[in-house]
Amino acid sequence: MSSPLDIDLDIYHDEAELLAALRRQERLACTCMFKQFAHRLHTLAHTMLKDADEADDVVQESFIQACAHIRNFEGRSSLHTWLYRITTNTALMRRRRKEFATVTLATYNQDEPVSAELVAYLVDDNSTPDQAVLSKELREHIYQAVRSLPLALREAFILRMIDGLSTKDAAAKLGIEESALKVRVHRARQELRRKLGNMNGA
């Protein structure tokens, strides 16, 4: 399967023509920009994150941001310098989120009380707090299940359900829309319920 990097799209003679096409929102302009700069920016992101898959995500997100906000580019620097800054900021934000989620989870002590409300929320929509058995084994199961979540789901779930932030504050902390935060928490809950099973029926 071909990728944008495999397609010959050298239809703009120089950066000025490419920039003009980007500002006109020509269909192929963003793909041409991706072809021209993606490899160097992926190297940058990989150096910062030490993970090829995360670097792929950062580069993709950076180009989406760049194409969406090209009208804000004033031309005081080269396109590469502008994209370099966007990619650096995106990678730094991702790294901070990862560090935050790791540190926050580390403070979630398996021996500390786990709220019955949280267990009921995870286990069964129809359960009530007094129906949840808060044993040490249960705490360990919850801890390990939360720890095994993908980063994006884990950080959203920790902020909302463990740290107790509001949807608005948790979304702001992660730099995402409230609707996206709700989707991540919902998916985290589904995954945790799958891992933990229906404890009321156990």
N, CA, C and O of each residue as an XYZ file, in Angstrom:
808
protein
N       0.844     -1.190      0.000
C       0.000      0.000      0.000
C       0.882      1.243      0.000
O       1.817      1.339      0.794
N       0.590      2.197     -0.886
C       1.414      3.403     -0.973
C       1.076      4.358      0.151
O      -0.024      4.339      0.704
N       2.045      5.191      0.474
C       1.859      6.219      1.486
C       2.138      7.563      0.849
O       2.660      7.620     -0.264
N       1.795      8.674      1.548
C       2.092      9.994      0.988
C       3.552     10.169      0.626
O       3.876     10.929     -0.286
N       4.448      9.471      1.333
C       5.872      9.614      1.049
C       6.259      8.932     -0.261
O       7.307      9.246     -0.824
N       5.437      8.008     -0.759
C       5.747      7.269     -1.979
C       5.212      7.961     -3.232
O       5.586      7.596     -4.347
N       4.358      8.936     -3.062
C       3.694      9.576     -4.202
C       4.512     10.777     -4.676
O       4.961     11.585     -3.863
N       4.702     10.890     -5.982
C       5.456     12.009     -6.541
C       4.548     13.230     -6.613
O       3.691     13.343     -7.490
N       4.759     14.133     -5.672
C       3.912     15.329     -5.612
C       4.752     16.600     -5.648
O       4.392     17.609     -5.041
N       5.871     16.544     -6.360
C       6.747     17.719     -6.447
C       6.175     18.709     -7.454
O       6.793     18.984     -8.482
N       5.017     19.233     -7.161
C       4.333     20.113     -8.100
C       4.544     21.580     -7.769
O       4.118     22.458     -8.520
N       5.202     21.849     -6.645
C       5.498     23.229     -6.259
C       7.012     23.432     -6.337
O       7.778     22.659     -5.762
N       7.428     24.458     -7.039
C       8.835     24.637     -7.351
C       9.661     25.077     -6.150
O      10.853     24.775     -6.077
N       9.060     25.771     -5.228
C       9.810     26.232     -4.058
C       8.848     26.391     -2.883
O       7.644     26.164     -3.008
N       9.411     26.788     -1.735
C       8.604     26.901     -0.520
C       7.540     27.982     -0.639
O       6.454     27.851     -0.074
N       7.847     29.055     -1.373
C       6.875     30.140     -1.533
C       5.627     29.638     -2.249
O       4.506     29.972     -1.865
N       5.828     28.829     -3.300
C       4.679     28.281     -4.021
C       3.901     27.317     -3.135
O       2.670     27.320     -3.139
N       4.616     26.495     -2.379
C       3.956     25.551     -1.477
C       3.149     26.291     -0.424
O       2.011     25.920     -0.137
N       3.727     27.326      0.148
C       3.031     28.093      1.177
C       1.779     28.759      0.615
O       0.730     28.766      1.261
N       1.891     29.316     -0.587
C       0.732     29.939     -1.218
C      -0.377     28.909     -1.441
O      -1.556     29.198     -1.238
N       0.016     27.710     -1.859
C      -0.968     26.652     -2.082
C      -1.601     26.214     -0.770
O      -2.800     25.939     -0.720
N      -0.811     26.147      0.281
C      -1.353     25.799      1.598
C      -2.385     26.825      2.039
O      -3.437     26.475      2.572
N      -2.077     28.076      1.814
C      -3.013     29.121      2.228
C      -4.271     29.141      1.379
O      -5.325     29.593      1.826
N      -4.155     28.648      0.148
C      -5.352     28.519     -0.704
C      -6.091     27.227     -0.401
O      -7.152     26.961     -0.966
N      -5.528     26.427      0.492
C      -6.108     25.145      0.896
C      -6.256     24.195     -0.288
O      -7.262     23.500     -0.423
N      -5.228     24.179     -1.148
C      -5.234     23.232     -2.251
C      -5.138     21.807     -1.705
O      -4.463     21.547     -0.709
N      -5.818     20.913     -2.371
C      -5.995     19.556     -1.850
C      -4.672     18.834     -1.613
O      -4.541     18.107     -0.629
N      -3.692     19.019     -2.491
C      -2.445     18.269     -2.398
C      -1.342     18.991     -1.627
O      -0.273     18.426     -1.397
N      -1.596     20.227     -1.231
C      -0.529     21.012     -0.620
C      -0.042     20.414      0.701
O       1.164     20.327      0.937
N      -0.977     20.003      1.560
C      -0.583     19.438      2.852
C       0.162     18.116      2.663
O       1.090     17.807      3.411
N      -0.250     17.341      1.662
C       0.441     16.090      1.400
C       1.863     16.353      0.919
O       2.792     15.635      1.288
N       2.028     17.375      0.099
C       3.368     17.750     -0.358
C       4.235     18.208      0.816
O       5.410     17.852      0.904
N       3.654     18.990      1.706
C       4.400     19.434      2.875
C       4.796     18.243      3.727
O       5.916     18.181      4.234
N       3.876     17.294      3.885
C       4.175     16.090      4.658
C       5.345     15.337      4.027
O       6.271     14.917      4.722
N       5.295     15.169      2.701
C       6.353     14.449      2.004
C       7.700     15.129      2.209
O       8.720     14.467      2.398
N       7.692     16.440      2.169
C       8.950     17.176      2.233
C       9.587     17.147      3.618
O      10.811     17.077      3.736
N       8.753     17.202      4.685
C       9.315     17.410      6.022
C       9.123     16.247      6.997
O       9.734     16.242      8.066
N       8.297     15.270      6.657
C       7.912     14.253      7.639
C       9.103     13.466      8.182
O       9.177     13.209      9.384
N      10.026     13.086      7.316
C      11.137     12.245      7.772
C      11.972     12.960      8.833
O      12.309     12.374      9.861
N      12.305     14.236      8.580
C      13.111     14.975      9.550
C      12.370     15.182     10.869
O      12.961     15.107     11.946
N      11.086     15.440     10.768
C      10.311     15.672     11.992
C      10.087     14.369     12.757
O      10.019     14.374     13.986
N       9.971     13.260     12.040
C       9.854     11.973     12.725
C      11.136     11.666     13.490
O      11.085     11.144     14.603
N      12.284     11.987     12.901
C      13.564     11.796     13.594
C      13.602     12.618     14.875
O      14.054     12.140     15.916
N      13.126     13.853     14.794
C      13.063     14.728     15.972
C      12.167     14.119     17.044
O      12.570     14.013     18.202
N      10.953     13.719     16.666
C       9.998     13.176     17.638
C      10.515     11.879     18.245
O      10.352     11.645     19.442
N      11.131     11.043     17.432
C      11.660      9.766     17.941
C      12.802      9.999     18.921
O      12.924      9.288     19.918
N      13.636     10.993     18.640
C      14.726     11.336     19.557
C      14.182     11.781     20.905
O      14.757     11.459     21.944
N      13.074     12.522     20.894
C      12.501     13.043     22.127
C      11.742     11.979     22.903
O      11.769     11.972     24.134
N      11.063     11.075     22.194
C      10.149     10.139     22.858
C      10.693      8.718     22.959
O      10.193      7.924     23.756
N      11.706      8.386     22.167
C      12.307      7.051     22.194
C      11.301      5.959     21.851
O      11.430      4.827     22.316
N      10.310      6.288     21.049
C       9.281      5.313     20.693
C       8.787      5.637     19.285
O       8.252      6.720     19.050
N       8.962      4.705     18.352
C       8.620      4.958     16.954
C       7.129      5.188     16.751
O       6.735      6.062     15.979
N       6.295      4.404     17.442
C       4.846      4.559     17.287
C       4.375      5.913     17.813
O       3.553      6.577     17.182
N       4.893      6.318     18.961
C       4.518      7.623     19.502
C       5.030      8.740     18.599
O       4.364      9.762     18.430
N       6.210      8.545     18.020
C       6.740      9.543     17.086
C       5.824      9.668     15.871
O       5.582     10.775     15.390
N       5.315      8.545     15.372
C       4.358      8.582     14.257
C       3.143      9.419     14.624
O       2.701     10.261     13.841
N       2.602      9.185     15.819
C       1.421      9.922     16.265
C       1.711     11.413     16.375
O       0.890     12.244     15.986
N       2.880     11.745     16.904
C       3.247     13.156     17.080
C       3.369     13.848     15.721
O       2.875     14.962     15.543
N       4.020     13.197     14.774
C       4.183     13.792     13.440
C       2.825     14.000     12.784
O       2.562     15.054     12.206
N       1.966     12.991     12.877
C       0.632     13.121     12.285
C      -0.140     14.264     12.931
O      -0.751     15.078     12.238
N      -0.111     14.322     14.259
C      -0.823     15.392     14.960
C      -0.248     16.753     14.611
O      -0.990     17.724     14.467
N       1.069     16.829     14.473
C       1.718     18.101     14.160
C       1.323     18.610     12.783
O       1.071     19.803     12.609
N       1.268     17.712     11.803
C       0.882     18.137     10.465
C      -0.593     18.516     10.401
O      -0.966     19.429      9.664
N      -1.422     17.835     11.156
C      -2.835     18.221     11.222
C      -2.963     19.631     11.783
O      -3.711     20.452     11.254
N      -2.227     19.907     12.861
C      -2.241     21.243     13.444
C      -1.730     22.282     12.456
O      -2.314     23.356     12.310
N      -0.633     21.951     11.780
C      -0.029     22.901     10.852
C      -0.977     23.237      9.706
O      -1.154     24.406      9.364
N      -1.585     22.215      9.117
C      -2.498     22.467      7.998
C      -3.742     23.228      8.444
O      -4.289     24.036      7.693
N      -4.184     22.964      9.675
C      -5.380     23.640     10.181
C      -5.110     25.099     10.532
O      -6.024     25.924     10.509
N      -3.856     25.421     10.857
C      -3.534     26.776     11.325
C      -2.521     27.469     10.421
O      -1.795     28.358     10.867
N      -2.470     27.068      9.158
C      -1.489     27.640      8.247
C      -1.670     29.142      8.078
O      -0.705     29.854      7.802
N      -2.890     29.629      8.240
C      -3.131     31.065      8.104
C      -2.438     31.853      9.215
O      -2.219     33.057      9.081
N      -2.091     31.171     10.318
C      -1.391     31.857     11.409
C       0.111     31.949     11.171
O       0.813     32.647     11.902
N       0.604     31.254     10.160
C       2.038     31.292      9.856
C       2.358     32.594      9.130
O       1.880     32.832      8.021
N       3.163     33.424      9.763
C       3.449     34.758      9.228
C       4.646     34.794      8.292
O       4.922     35.829      7.685
N       5.352     33.698      8.164
C       6.472     33.657      7.233
C       7.743     34.292      7.747
O       8.648     34.586      6.966
N       7.828     34.509      9.057
C       9.043     35.099      9.611
C      10.175     34.090      9.721
O      11.334     34.462      9.903
N       9.839     32.832      9.613
C      10.830     31.765      9.608
C      10.491     30.829      8.459
O       9.492     31.027      7.767
N      11.311     29.819      8.256
C      11.018     28.841      7.215
C       9.896     27.924      7.689
O       9.611     27.833      8.883
N       9.268     27.248      6.733
C       8.240     26.275      7.085
C       8.822     25.196      7.991
O       8.170     24.757      8.938
N      10.046     24.770      7.698
C      10.662     23.721      8.508
C      10.826     24.168      9.952
O      10.564     23.392     10.871
N      11.256     25.408     10.166
C      11.421     25.923     11.533
C      10.085     25.968     12.257
O       9.992     25.617     13.433
N       9.055     26.400     11.548
C       7.712     26.469     12.137
C       7.217     25.071     12.492
O       6.700     24.852     13.588
N       7.376     24.131     11.572
C       6.961     22.750     11.827
C       7.799     22.122     12.935
O       7.292     21.327     13.727
N       9.073     22.475     12.990
C       9.954     21.967     14.045
C       9.422     22.373     15.413
O       9.401     21.564     16.341
N       8.988     23.639     15.537
C       8.454     24.120     16.815
C       7.155     23.404     17.167
O       6.951     23.009     18.315
N       6.286     23.238     16.186
C       5.012     22.546     16.437
C       5.277     21.111     16.888
O       4.673     20.642     17.852
N       6.169     20.421     16.201
C       6.474     19.035     16.538
C       7.118     18.921     17.909
O       6.796     18.020     18.683
N       8.034     19.843     18.206
C       8.687     19.845     19.516
C       7.664     20.034     20.621
O       7.682     19.308     21.616
N       6.769     21.007     20.456
C       5.748     21.264     21.479
C       4.804     20.080     21.632
O       4.422     19.732     22.750
N       4.424     19.459     20.521
C       3.527     18.307     20.578
C       4.198     17.136     21.285
O       3.567     16.453     22.092
N       5.472     16.902     20.987
C       6.205     15.812     21.632
C       6.393     16.081     23.121
O       6.265     15.171     23.940
N       6.698     17.329     23.471
C       6.863     17.678     24.885
C       5.570     17.474     25.658
O       5.583     16.970     26.781
N       4.447     17.869     25.053
C       3.159     17.698     25.712
C       2.858     16.219     25.923
O       2.377     15.821     26.983
N       3.145     15.412     24.911
C       2.901     13.971     25.041
C       3.794     13.378     26.124
O       3.352     12.535     26.904
N       5.051     13.816     26.173
C       5.967     13.285     27.178
C       5.537     13.685     28.580
O       5.631     12.887     29.513
N       5.061     14.928     28.732
C       4.595     15.379     30.041
C       3.365     14.604     30.482
O       3.234     14.250     31.653
N       2.460     14.341     29.538
C       1.274     13.553     29.871
C       1.669     12.167     30.346
O       1.127     11.653     31.325
N       2.624     11.567     29.639
C       3.067     10.229     30.003
C       3.700     10.233     31.388
O       3.431      9.348     32.200
N       4.541     11.230     31.659
C       5.184     11.328     32.963
C       4.151     11.574     34.048
O       4.239     11.016     35.141
N       3.152     12.430     33.732
C       2.111     12.738     34.708
C       1.320     11.487     35.063
O       1.055     11.213     36.234
N       0.943     10.724     34.020
C       0.149      9.516     34.265
C       0.950      8.504     35.078
O       0.399      7.826     35.945
N       2.246      8.404     34.801
C       3.093      7.459     35.525
C       3.225      7.866     36.979
O       3.091      7.031     37.873
N       3.490      9.157     37.225
C       3.655      9.648     38.593
C       2.349      9.537     39.365
O       2.340      9.127     40.525
N       1.244      9.903     38.717
C      -0.051      9.855     39.388
C      -0.407      8.429     39.770
O      -0.893      8.184     40.874
N      -0.169      7.487     38.867
C      -0.476      6.098     39.167
C       0.416      5.584     40.287
O      -0.008      4.775     41.112
N       1.670      6.066     40.305
C       2.586      5.618     41.356
C       2.107      6.054     42.734
O       2.383      5.385     43.730
N       1.393      7.171     42.795
C       0.882      7.651     44.080
C      -0.403      6.943     44.484
O      -0.881      7.091     45.609
N      -0.955      6.176     43.555
C      -2.173      5.417     43.835
C      -1.756      4.124     44.522
O      -1.482      3.125     43.856
N      -1.709      4.137     45.819
C      -1.190      3.032     46.615
C      -2.208      1.899     46.682
O      -3.383      2.125     46.973
N      -1.750      0.684     46.411
C      -2.650     -0.473     46.445
C      -3.238     -0.702     47.835
O      -4.302     -1.306     47.970
N      -2.556     -0.229     48.852
C      -3.026     -0.455     50.216
C      -3.945      0.652     50.719
O      -4.506      0.549     51.810
N      -4.099      1.712     49.927
C      -4.995      2.791     50.325
C      -6.439      2.396     50.036
O      -6.688      1.563     49.165
N      -7.393      2.985     50.755
C      -8.801      2.681     50.503
C      -9.202      3.042     49.076
O      -8.783      4.068     48.539
N     -10.005      2.199     48.482
C     -10.577      2.469     47.171
C     -12.047      2.762     47.382
O     -12.747      1.977     48.022
N     -12.525      3.868     46.861
C     -13.896      4.260     47.139
C     -14.888      3.247     46.594
O     -14.706      2.697     45.508
N     -15.929      3.012     47.361
C     -16.987      2.104     46.905
C     -17.654      2.637     45.656
O     -18.084      1.868     44.796
N     -17.743      3.969     45.552
C     -18.359      4.564     44.370
C     -17.569      4.209     43.112
O     -18.143      3.929     42.060
N     -16.228      4.226     43.242
C     -15.400      3.891     42.095
C     -15.596      2.434     41.705
O     -15.725      2.120     40.522
N     -15.620      1.553     42.676
C     -15.805      0.135     42.380
C     -17.163     -0.093     41.728
O     -17.265     -0.823     40.743
N     -18.196      0.523     42.269
C     -19.525      0.368     41.695
C     -19.559      0.900     40.268
O     -20.202      0.319     39.394
N     -18.871      1.994     40.043
C     -18.824      2.591     38.704
C     -18.160      1.643     37.716
O     -18.569      1.553     36.558
N     -17.133      0.935     38.181
C     -16.410      0.018     37.307
C     -17.143     -1.292     37.104
O     -17.168     -1.838     36.001
N     -17.737     -1.790     38.169
C     -18.202     -3.169     38.152
C     -19.570     -3.334     37.513
O     -19.738     -4.188     36.642
N     -20.546     -2.543     37.919
C     -21.899     -2.803     37.463
C     -22.712     -1.525     37.568
O     -22.701     -0.866     38.608
N     -23.416     -1.169     36.505
C     -24.248      0.031     36.519
C     -25.318     -0.040     37.600
O     -25.735      0.998     38.115
N     -25.775     -1.246     37.956
C     -26.866     -1.390     38.903
C     -26.405     -1.614     40.339
O     -27.222     -1.712     41.254
N     -25.094     -1.693     40.527
C     -24.596     -1.935     41.879
C     -24.629     -0.651     42.681
O     -24.647      0.445     42.121
N     -24.638     -0.793     43.974
C     -24.598      0.354     44.878
C     -23.343      0.265     45.720
O     -22.787     -0.822     45.877
N     -22.874      1.394     46.272
C     -21.615      1.370     47.019
C     -21.537      0.311     48.092
O     -20.477     -0.280     48.296
N     -22.642      0.054     48.790
C     -22.571     -0.898     49.888
C     -22.505     -2.341     49.388
O     -22.292     -3.259     50.180
N     -22.687     -2.550     48.072
C     -22.601     -3.894     47.529
C     -21.179     -4.271     47.137
O     -20.895     -5.443     46.892
N     -20.288     -3.296     47.076
C     -18.926     -3.558     46.634
C     -18.071     -4.019     47.798
O     -18.038     -3.376     48.847
N     -17.388     -5.121     47.615
C     -16.528     -5.662     48.662
C     -15.122     -5.128     48.457
O     -14.454     -5.480     47.485
N     -14.666     -4.265     49.387
C     -13.393     -3.583     49.209
C     -12.266     -4.361     49.877
O     -11.713     -3.927     50.888
N     -11.936     -5.493     49.313
C     -10.875     -6.315     49.865
C      -9.535     -5.865     49.303
O      -9.476     -5.132     48.315
N      -8.468     -6.309     49.938
C      -7.130     -6.005     49.442
C      -6.943     -6.581     48.053
O      -6.307     -5.961     47.201
N      -7.494     -7.764     47.820
C      -7.391     -8.385     46.502
C      -8.061     -7.535     45.441
O      -7.547     -7.391     44.332
N      -9.219     -6.970     45.787
C      -9.931     -6.111     44.849
C      -9.118     -4.873     44.531
O      -9.025     -4.471     43.371
N      -8.520     -4.255     45.562
C      -7.689     -3.073     45.343
C      -6.545     -3.380     44.390
O      -6.232     -2.582     43.506
N      -5.927     -4.528     44.571
C      -4.811     -4.916     43.715
C      -5.278     -5.144     42.279
O      -4.592     -4.773     41.326
N      -6.463     -5.763     42.136
C      -7.008     -5.980     40.793
C      -7.254     -4.643     40.091
O      -6.921     -4.477     38.917
N      -7.834     -3.701     40.815
C      -8.123     -2.396     40.227
C      -6.834     -1.696     39.845
O      -6.723     -1.149     38.748
N      -5.867     -1.708     40.735
C      -4.581     -1.051     40.474
C      -3.937     -1.609     39.214
O      -3.507     -0.855     38.341
N      -3.873     -2.922     39.124
C      -3.227     -3.547     37.973
C      -4.019     -3.298     36.689
O      -3.436     -3.108     35.621
N      -5.342     -3.299     36.797
C      -6.175     -3.067     35.616
C      -5.988     -1.643     35.096
O      -5.864     -1.430     33.890
N      -5.967     -0.666     36.012
C      -5.750      0.722     35.612
C      -4.366      0.869     34.992
O      -4.198      1.546     33.978
N      -3.386      0.235     35.605
C      -2.013      0.332     35.111
C      -1.869     -0.237     33.705
O      -1.017      0.219     32.942
N      -2.678     -1.212     33.352
C      -2.562     -1.872     32.050
C      -3.283     -1.125     30.932
O      -3.160     -1.500     29.766
N      -4.038     -0.071     31.268
C      -4.751      0.682     30.239
C      -3.773      1.392     29.316
O      -2.678      1.755     29.746
N      -4.148      1.599     28.044
C      -3.337      2.445     27.166
C      -3.197      3.839     27.774
O      -4.080      4.290     28.504
N      -2.104      4.512     27.480
C      -1.789      5.789     28.118
C      -2.936      6.793     28.034
O      -3.301      7.396     29.042
N      -3.505      6.977     26.849
C      -4.545      7.993     26.675
C      -5.757      7.708     27.558
O      -6.342      8.624     28.137
N      -6.130      6.426     27.659
C      -7.273      6.058     28.497
C      -6.903      6.147     29.972
O      -7.701      6.593     30.796
N      -5.687      5.717     30.298
C      -5.262      5.705     31.698
C      -5.220      7.111     32.285
O      -5.718      7.341     33.387
N      -4.624      8.055     31.548
C      -4.490      9.398     32.092
C      -5.861     10.063     32.257
O      -6.088     10.790     33.225
N      -6.774      9.811     31.306
C      -8.116     10.383     31.413
C      -8.855      9.795     32.609
O      -9.499     10.520     33.366
N      -8.759      8.488     32.773
C      -9.454      7.820     33.876
C      -8.897      8.253     35.230
O      -9.660      8.499     36.164
N      -7.591      8.344     35.339
C      -6.974      8.743     36.611
C      -7.407     10.151     37.005
O      -7.763     10.398     38.158
N      -7.377     11.070     36.046
C      -7.750     12.455     36.357
C      -9.197     12.550     36.823
O      -9.498     13.247     37.791
N     -10.097     11.842     36.126
C     -11.523     11.958     36.457
C     -11.921     11.126     37.660
O     -12.577     11.627     38.573
N     -11.527      9.847     37.672
C     -12.088      8.914     38.631
C     -11.225      8.693     39.873
O     -11.729      8.260     40.909
N      -9.940      8.987     39.773
C      -9.074      8.802     40.938
C      -8.700     10.150     41.553
O      -8.806     10.336     42.766
N      -8.259     11.095     40.705
C      -7.924     12.419     41.223
C      -9.160     13.285     41.452
O      -9.103     14.274     42.183
N     -10.279     12.912     40.826
C     -11.539     13.604     41.076
C     -11.716     14.928     40.366
O     -12.548     15.733     40.785
N     -10.956     15.186     39.295
C     -11.117     16.425     38.556
C     -12.443     16.405     37.794
O     -12.962     15.343     37.449
N     -12.972     17.584     37.542
C     -14.172     17.691     36.729
C     -13.817     17.373     35.282
O     -12.646     17.365     34.900
N     -14.855     17.110     34.480
C     -14.615     16.846     33.066
C     -13.897     18.024     32.420
O     -12.965     17.832     31.639
N     -14.321     19.230     32.740
C     -13.714     20.434     32.170
C     -12.249     20.546     32.551
O     -11.403     20.799     31.694
N     -11.940     20.359     33.829
C     -10.558     20.505     34.303
C      -9.665     19.389     33.777
O      -8.512     19.629     33.420
N     -10.199     18.162     33.729
C      -9.410     17.034     33.223
C      -9.100     17.223     31.741
O      -7.986     16.955     31.290
N     -10.097     17.687     30.989
C      -9.881     17.928     29.558
C      -8.839     19.022     29.346
O      -7.971     18.904     28.480
N      -8.931     20.085     30.142
C      -7.962     21.175     30.027
C      -6.554     20.690     30.362
O      -5.585     21.088     29.716
N      -6.447     19.842     31.359
C      -5.152     19.306     31.772
C      -4.505     18.509     30.641
O      -3.286     18.535     30.469
N      -5.322     17.809     29.883
C      -4.816     16.968     28.799
C      -4.765     17.691     27.460
O      -4.220     17.168     26.488
N      -5.334     18.894     27.410
C      -5.337     19.654     26.172
C      -6.255     19.088     25.110
O      -5.958     19.161     23.917
N      -7.403     18.508     25.554
C      -8.362     17.930     24.618
C      -9.754     18.495     24.899
O      -9.976     19.147     25.919
N     -10.685     18.237     23.984
C     -12.061     18.682     24.178
C     -12.748     17.836     25.257
O     -12.378     16.685     25.491
N     -13.752     18.430     25.907
C     -14.484     17.701     26.938
C     -15.128     16.446     26.367
O     -15.168     15.412     27.034
N     -15.631     16.526     25.143
C     -16.255     15.349     24.525
C     -15.240     14.225     24.351
O     -15.568     13.053     24.535
N     -14.016     14.580     23.999
C     -12.969     13.563     23.844
C     -12.609     12.947     25.184
O     -12.349     11.747     25.279
N     -12.595     13.785     26.227
C     -12.309     13.280     27.576
C     -13.372     12.274     27.992
O     -13.051     11.219     28.540
N     -14.632     12.594     27.734
C     -15.723     11.688     28.097
C     -15.607     10.357     27.353
O     -15.853      9.296     27.927
N     -15.236     10.420     26.084
C     -15.081      9.188     25.297
C     -13.965      8.331     25.883
O     -14.106      7.114     26.000
N     -12.858      8.969     26.251
C     -11.729      8.204     26.802
C     -12.083      7.564     28.138
O     -11.726      6.414     28.395
N     -12.781      8.304     28.983
C     -13.178      7.737     30.273
C     -14.142      6.578     30.059
O     -14.051      5.551     30.732
N     -15.061      6.747     29.125
C     -16.021      5.672     28.832
C     -15.299      4.427     28.331
O     -15.607      3.313     28.754
N     -14.346      4.615     27.437
C     -13.602      3.473     26.910
C     -12.742      2.830     27.990
O     -12.596      1.609     28.035
N     -12.173      3.664     28.862
C     -11.384      3.127     29.971
C     -12.270      2.282     30.872
O     -11.880      1.201     31.312
N     -13.462      2.787     31.139
C     -14.391      2.045     31.984
C     -14.751      0.709     31.358
O     -14.773     -0.318     32.037
N     -15.037      0.727     30.049
C     -15.382     -0.524     29.369
C     -14.234     -1.531     29.466
O     -14.453     -2.716     29.719
N     -13.011     -1.045     29.262
C     -11.860     -1.926     29.301
C     -11.630     -2.459     30.716
O     -11.302     -3.632     30.896
N     -11.803     -1.594     31.716
C     -11.626     -2.029     33.096
C     -12.693     -3.041     33.494
O     -12.402     -4.027     34.171
N     -13.918     -2.795     33.073
C     -14.983     -3.743     33.386
C     -14.705     -5.101     32.734
O     -14.986     -6.149     33.315
N     -14.148     -5.064     31.518
C     -13.799     -6.313     30.854
C     -12.719     -7.050     31.650
O     -12.785     -8.268     31.819
N     -11.726     -6.302     32.135
C     -10.624     -6.915     32.870
C     -11.068     -7.428     34.239
O     -10.667     -8.505     34.679
N     -11.897     -6.635     34.894
C     -12.288     -6.978     36.257
C     -13.439     -7.989     36.303
O     -13.593     -8.736     37.269
N     -14.232     -7.992     35.248
C     -15.379     -8.891     35.218
C     -16.515     -8.354     36.082
O     -16.342     -7.371     36.802
N     -17.650     -8.985     36.011
C     -18.797     -8.584     36.817
C     -18.663     -9.196     38.216
O     -19.043    -10.342     38.453
N     -18.114     -8.398     39.126
C     -17.796     -8.948     40.460
C     -19.032     -9.274     41.271
O     -19.007    -10.115     42.169
N     -20.119     -8.588     40.935
C     -21.355     -8.911     41.658
C     -21.836    -10.316     41.332
O     -22.501    -10.970     42.135
N     -21.478    -10.769     40.114
C     -21.926    -12.091     39.715
C     -20.915    -13.179     39.956
O     -21.153    -14.352     39.665
N     -19.762    -12.768     40.502
C     -18.695    -13.744     40.716
C     -19.015    -14.649     41.892
O     -18.227    -15.535     42.222
